[in-house]
């Protein structure tokens, strides 16, 4: 199963973060509107990411909820019929919730830097260091730590879970 080392953090200064990401990136930002529908599962997380009416990705991942750089094992299945897939998964598993965001994707070496504007939650950033088969978690964590420093991400900005978890936490308040 493919893996990455990732972090998620609140963005204290989104404009500054964008400037830093642009300066580090190998390519211009790709802006992507995403709607992630999360489904109930016995373990891990399962979401259907709808990118267009005829393009979706079913993403299953397992990751510990910890604030620092952590390993995420994942599988992605592409779909040209995301609406039909969503209907089937909704009937089988039930919907946990929906997260809508505008994502700016920057590529920095083997790392995907996401600047996310999440509907109802605010502004965030994620790092996903895509591990090569020969790389250890420690190597990926070192890359993530270096980028956190270069992007001025502070320890107190780090978050543990997924956007879905934050949304559920807000519902309880």
N, C-alpha and C positions, 0 to 999 in steps of 0.2 A: 504494500500500500504506500503511495507517495506520502511524504511528510514535509512539514515546514516547522520553523521556529517562529513564533509570532508574539506580538504584544499589541495591546489596544490601550489607548490613552485619550483622556479628554484634551482638547486643544485649548490651551490658554489664550494663544494669539494666533488665530487661523491665518491671517495675512502673512505674518512672519514665518509661520510653518510652511506656507505655500512657497514663499521666496526661497527658503532653505532647501525644500524638496526640488524645486526647479533648478537650483544651482547644482545639486548633486545628481540629478537625473540624466540618464543616457539618452532619453527621448522626451519629446513634448508630452504634456499630460494628455491622457485619454479620459474624456468625461463620459460617465456611464450612468444612466438612470436605472436603478435596480429596485425590484419589489421581491422581497424574500418572504415566502410563506413557510413558517415552521410547523412541523407536524409532531404529534405526540409519539415518543419512542421509548422503548424499554431501556435503552442505553444510547449514549452519544447524542448527536443532534442531526436532524434531517430537515433540509430546507429545499424548496423549489425556488430557484432564482429566475424570475421572468425578466428577460432583457428586451424582448420584442414579442409581438403576437405569434411569430413563428420561430422563436429561439428562447430556449430555457435550459437551465442546468439543474439537475438533481444533485445535491451535494450532501454527502453523509460525512460527518467527522467526529472524532473522539479527541478530547483535549481536557486536561485538568483545569479547574478554575483557580488560577493563581495569577497574581498581578505582574510578575516579571516575565521574561522570555520563557516560553514553554512550547513543548512539542505538540503538534497537531497532526494526527494521521487522518487522511481524507481520501474519498473517492468521488469522482465527478462523472456523471452520465449526461451527455448532451441530449436535447429533445427538440424536435421541430414542431411538437404539438404540446406546448406547456399547459394550455387550458384543459385539455383532456387528461393529462397526467395529474394536474391539480385536482380535478374532479374525482379521479380514482383514488388518489391518496387521501383526500378529504373523507371520502366514504369509508375507506379502510382504517384510517388512523385518527382522524379528527384534527382540526387545525388548532395549534397552540397559540398562534398569533402571526401578525404580518408586520414586517419592517420595510419602510420605504426610505430610500436614500439617493442622494446625488453623490457619486463617487468620482474623485479625480485620481487617476492611477498614474503613478510615476515608477519607472524602472531604474533601479540603482544596482548595477551588477546583477546578482542573482536574487535581489530583494524587490518585492512589490511594496511600494509605499502608497497607502490609500489615505486620501484626505476625504472624509465623509461628512456630509451634511444630512443628518438623520432626522426625518420628520418626527416632531414631538419630543426629541431628545437633545438636539444641539449638534455641536461640531466636535469631531473626533479624528484621530489618526490611527492607522494600523500599520504594522510592519509584518510582512510575511517573507522570511528568508527561506526560499525553496531549496531544500536540502538535495544535494547530489547523492547518488547511491553510496559513494565512498566517504561521505562526510558524516562526522559524529554530531550529536546534539550539541556538544560543547563548542564545536567550531561554529555552528549556526548561532548559538547564544552569544559568542564573541562578536560575530558580525552584527547581530541585533543591538548589543550593548554599544558598539562603536557608532552605529547609526543613531541610536537614541541620543548619544552625546552630541553628534553633529547636527541633529535636528532640535537640540535643546529640550528633550523630553525629560521631565523630572520624575523621580520615583513616586512622588505624591500624585502625579497625573495618571498613573497606571491603573487599569481596570482589570477585574478578574474574569468576568463572563462575557457573554455575547450581548449584542444590542437587545435581543429578545428578552434576556434576563433583566436588563435595565428597565425595559418597558413594563415587564411584569412587576418589578419593584415599585414603579410609579403608580401602578393600578392599586396597590395595597395601601397607598397613602391617601 
